[in-house]
Every structure is written in C-alpha cells, then in structure tokens.
Amino acid sequence: MSSQEMSGQEMGSQEMGGQMPYWMERQSGEERLKGNIRDFLICVAVLAGITALGWMFYLLGFSDATIITLYLLGIMIISVGTVYRAWCLAASVAAVVVFNFFFTEPRFTLLAYDKEYPVTFLIMLAAAVITGTLAGRLKDHARRSARTAFRTRILFETSQLLMKAGSRRAIVDAAAGQAVKMLNRDVAVFLVQDGSMGRARVFAAEGNAPGKRWKPDWKTAERTYLWGRSGDFFQDLGSGTKDMYIAIRNQSAVYGVMAVRTQERALDEFEASILLSLLGECALALENEKNIREKKEAAVAAENERLRSNLLRSISHDLRTPLTSISGNASNLLSNSGEFDEETKKRLYADIYEDSVWLINLVENLLAVTRIEQGRVELHMTAELVEEVVEEALSHVSRMDEEHTLSTEYREDFLMARMDARLIVQVLVNLIDNAVKYTPKGSHIRICCGRQGDMVRIQVADDGPGIPDNQKEHVFEMFYTCGAQGGDSRRSTGLGLYLCRAIVHAHGGRLTLTDNEPHGAVFTFTLPREEVVLHE
C-alpha cells in the first residue's frame, strides 16, 4: 500500500449507533477548515463562560486559587470537545493571559505587580497543558476503543452472515454489503470463475444508483487478480483510475477482486485494515464453500461409480443366465430338433420366448432409469381410460401368468386418469411381473382400480408370502434385492420398483407398499383423476 493511499488524518470521536462513526470518514481540506472553526468557537465559548463565572466568584470574594481551578476545568472541557490537540494548547496559553488580564493587579492589563504572579502563571500554564494532554490521551484511548469495538462488531456480523451463506453469490453479497455499510461508498466484486475474471457486480452505497454513476475497470481488476496471487493486496494503479482494487485471497488462492470507489478520498489506515480483515473472512468462507462443493462432487462421483459398478455387475450376472438358456435351447433345436417331440419343442420355444421377453423388459427398464437419472423424462400426458391401460399391461405380462389367477376389479365405470400411458403400462407390467414371479403357483393376483378424492388409485395385490417389514422401506431403492422372498429380486437388477416409483412420482402420485390380509403384498399407486364429460 502506498504512503499516499495510507496517509490519514486524526478523527474525532462519536458514539456508535446505527450510523457509521464520523471518525471513519477521512476529512478533506474543506472539512478540516470547518473543524478548525468549530474548535476555535468551542475555545472562545468555554473561555468566555469560565471568565464570566470567575468574575462572579471574584465579586463574591473567592480566592485566586478557586478561579485558577475554574480555568483548569475549562481546559479539560476544551480538550474533550475539540478535535485537534493544538487548540487545547492554545487555550492553555489563552487561559493564562485572560486570567492575568481580568484577575491580577492592575486589572485589565497584561502587567502583574506581584512578583509571585509569574510563577503562578507558569504553574497554571503547566497544569493546563498537563491536564489537557491527559484529557486528550483519554479521548484518543476512547476513540481507539470505539474503533476496536466497531471493528469487532463488523467482523462478528460478517462472520455470522458468511456462516449462514450457502453459495458463492450469497457469500459475496454478505461481504460486499458489510463493506458498503462500513465504508459508506460504492463497492464492486469480480469473482474468478474457472481461472478467469468474471463481470463486476456493483453494490451501491445508500443514495447511489448502482452501475450508473460508477463503472469499475475490468482490466484493472484482472491485473489486480494476477498480482494478487503473488501476495499484493492494494495495487498502485496506472490506468488513470483513482479507485482501490483489492484481491480477495488467502495463502492458497485468489477468489476474486473487490473494487472500492475512492475517487473522492482514499481509504485511511483504519478503513484499509478492517477491509482487509473483512476480505480475509470472505476468502475463508469462499474456500470453505469450495471445499464443501468439492466434497459433494466427490461423493456424487463416488456414488455414480458405485452405481455403475453395481449395474455392470448385476447386468453381467443377470444377462448371462437368460442368454445361456436361449443359446442352449436354440442349439438343441438346431442340432436335435428331429429327436424332440412336439411337447418338448413347445417347452423349448416357450423358454426362449420367456427369456427374450425378460431381456426386453430389462433393457426397457435400463433405458428408462438412464433417462430418469439424466433428467430427460418427457411425459406425454393425456386423458386415458384406466381399464384400457390395465388390459394393455396384462397383454404384455409374462407367460408365467398362466400358472396364476389374475383378476381385475373396476369400482366405477369410465374411470379416467391423466397419464403417460406408455410409462404407466410399464409400471403395471413390472408390478404384475413381480407378483407372478415371486408368488407360488396357483396364487391369486388382483388389480383393483377406484377413485380416491381427486386421484385414481390402482392396486396390485397378491396372496403370496409377502415382504418382511424390515425390507419394505428398501424395496424401492435402486439395485436393492431381498432374495427370493421379495419382489424384483430373482434374476433381477433391482431396478423395477425403483423405476415404478420414479414414474409415478413424475406423474404427481405416490407408490406405496402394504400388507395384504391374511398374507401377501399390496402395491398401490395414484394418478391424477380426469373428469368424464358425457355428450348426449
């Protein structure tokens, strides 16, 4: 920081309130002249008042010592009330002269007959100077204490605001707002994105229109960013601007640049030091936000890698069985078809068909899950008759349903729902296939449809062994399988129920699992109901 930027003036004290203490403001020449005039008037008023009071004491017969004490009191009042210490010293000399003029013989002259008066004058002057100096030091100490308290309060408020901020933008807004509040001048922030300087965000002080009266220089900010990486905060600028550009940095990185409008006056030492502390807090908060974001990204990458590994492992295991079965049955038919009777051929054909249907369903589930994970699910919502959608799903169910009893129940005619029919068919196929595969032969599977408020409720219930309570909250998780006891497990990737819930949620409904009485499982999902309009 250059000496020109850091040169400061002595400031007066003022109580801290809602506004910034005026000692935070660097005085211009005009302000300094006004301050001197104010101090002069205070000196004249206090000396005049003390002299009038002393004259009254003199008429009442009080001793000279009492009057001298009054002048010492006046010097203390002047030292506290004035900004510049020179006026206190001048008032000390003036007090001796005024006392000599009004209260020593011969009065109303500057002569003194008594030989003791010169000694009295010297002692009075020394006492006045010492008293004024001590009072001035106390005032300076109070001012420094007030500055320290102000700095502590600002940094504490900044720390609290930065702790609450959850993003880079919120952190910058909090830090810039505190800088505007502290300096009462416009500031701008340039954030670094991917190693390059971003555009400025201007935060105007009260009464200023942002971006209209002041436009920070981008090139100067970029140069400050480049220099800031080597440890320089305040730059000696050569671009003609009088504004201050400060790097928002810590020991490891530069996160941006803050520009402070200083065209009217430069920052003093106190303003600069507290601003550096504030930007240090801002850089620390940005670093913490970066670390948290990187940890989240690493966790997401690790989770994606885990899902990918699980998917590859599950697919490689589950595809091998049906593909081996298909290739083996096809090889037998090609090589030994003449030795097989018609019943054996039909059984081999049925096995090939079931395995191919399973592979088709698996591929459809994988593609649907991929679209959901990438956020590319596009719903083509139309009003559909629920009965037609259910019948379409039943036509796609595995041939294993011949070993079970499937029934449907519609609690009202012309039950309409708003849905993407293709996806809801996939949901029903997955739920019915699970019930077919994981219930004993001869089990009864019932599809029940009815109204539930402004929703349509569709249930797929079976009377199989059911799902244990400790596994119910996990069956909808991706890649979760619960052995032969639960749905979506045997020869499965654990994607079916996860996919069903994702599709139903995308429609604005819910998919739940409950127990069937006396045994079995009931999967229930809801869809938005569509009103039926009959035209006669």
URQUI-V103757 format. One record per backbone hydrogen bond with DSSP energy under -0.5 kcal/mol. CO is the residue of the C=O (numbers start at 1). NH is the residue of the N-H. Records with the same first field share a line. If there is no record, write none. Layout:
CO: NH + NH
This chain:
2: 6
3: 7
19: 17
21: 24
22: 25
24: 26
28: 32
29: 33
30: 34
31: 35
32: 36
33: 37
34: 38
35: 39
36: 40
37: 41
38: 42
39: 43
40: 44
41: 45
42: 46
43: 47
44: 48
45: 49
46: 50
47: 51
48: 52
49: 53
50: 54
51: 55
52: 56
53: 57
54: 58
55: 59
56: 60
57: 62
58: 61
63: 67
64: 68
65: 69
66: 70
67: 71
68: 72
69: 73
70: 74
71: 75
72: 76
73: 77
74: 78
75: 79
76: 80
77: 81
78: 82
84: 87 + 88
85: 88 + 89
86: 90
87: 91
88: 92
89: 93
90: 94
91: 95
92: 96
93: 97
94: 98
95: 99
96: 100
97: 101
98: 102
99: 103
100: 104
101: 108 + 109
105: 113
106: 109
114: 117
116: 120
117: 121
118: 122
119: 123
120: 124
121: 125
122: 126
123: 127
124: 128
125: 129
126: 130
127: 131
128: 132
129: 133
130: 134
131: 135
132: 136
133: 137
134: 138
135: 139
136: 140
137: 141
138: 142
139: 143
140: 144
141: 145
142: 146
143: 147
144: 148
145: 149
146: 150
147: 151
148: 152
149: 153
150: 154
151: 155
152: 156
153: 157
154: 158
155: 159
156: 160
157: 161
158: 162
159: 163
160: 164
161: 165
167: 171
168: 172
169: 173
170: 174
171: 175
172: 176
173: 177
174: 178
175: 179
176: 180
177: 181
178: 182
179: 183
180: 184
186: 261
187: 203
188: 259
189: 191 + 201
190: 257
191: 193 + 198
193: 196
196: 193
199: 191
200: 202
201: 189
202: 204
203: 187
205: 208
208: 210
209: 212 + 213
216: 218
217: 221
218: 222
219: 223
220: 224
221: 225
222: 226
223: 227
224: 228
225: 229
227: 230 + 232
228: 231
233: 247
235: 237
244: 260
245: 235
246: 258
247: 249
248: 255 + 256
253: 250 + 255
255: 192
256: 248
257: 190 + 259
258: 246
259: 188
260: 244 + 262
268: 272
269: 273
270: 274
271: 275
272: 276
273: 277
274: 278
275: 279
276: 280
277: 281
278: 282
279: 283
280: 284
281: 285
282: 286
283: 287
284: 288
285: 289
286: 290
287: 291
288: 292
289: 293
290: 294
291: 295
292: 296
293: 297
294: 298
295: 299
296: 300
297: 301
298: 302
299: 303
300: 304
301: 305
302: 306
303: 307
304: 308
305: 309
306: 310
307: 311
308: 312
309: 313
310: 314
311: 315
312: 316
313: 317
314: 318
315: 319
316: 320
317: 321
318: 322
319: 323
320: 324
321: 325
322: 326
323: 327
324: 328
325: 329
326: 330
327: 331
328: 332
329: 333
330: 334
331: 335
332: 336
333: 337
336: 339 + 340
337: 340
341: 345
342: 346
343: 347
344: 348
345: 349
346: 350
347: 351
348: 352
349: 353
350: 354
351: 355
352: 356
353: 357
354: 358
355: 359
356: 360
357: 361
358: 362
359: 363
360: 364
361: 365
362: 366
363: 367
364: 368
365: 369
366: 370
367: 371
368: 372
369: 373
370: 374
371: 376
372: 375
376: 378
377: 379
379: 381
382: 384 + 419
384: 386 + 417
385: 389
386: 390
387: 391
388: 392
389: 393
390: 394
391: 395
392: 396
393: 396 + 397
394: 397
398: 401
399: 402
400: 403
401: 404
403: 442
404: 406
405: 445
407: 447
409: 411 + 449
414: 416
415: 386
416: 530
417: 384 + 419
419: 382 + 421
420: 423 + 424
421: 425
422: 426
423: 427
424: 428
425: 429
426: 430
427: 431
428: 432
429: 433
430: 434
431: 435
432: 436
433: 437
434: 438
436: 439
440: 443
443: 405 + 445
444: 463
445: 407
446: 448 + 461
447: 409
448: 459
449: 411
450: 457
452: 455
454: 529
455: 452
456: 527
457: 450
458: 525
459: 448 + 461
460: 523
461: 446
468: 471 + 472
469: 472 + 473
471: 474 + 475
474: 477
477: 480
482: 485
483: 486
486: 489
489: 492
494: 479 + 480
495: 499
496: 500
497: 501
498: 502
499: 503
500: 504
501: 505
502: 506
503: 507
504: 507 + 509
505: 508
510: 526
512: 524
514: 522
520: 516
521: 462
522: 514 + 524
523: 460
524: 512
525: 458
527: 456
528: 418
530: 416
531: 533
532: 534
534: 536
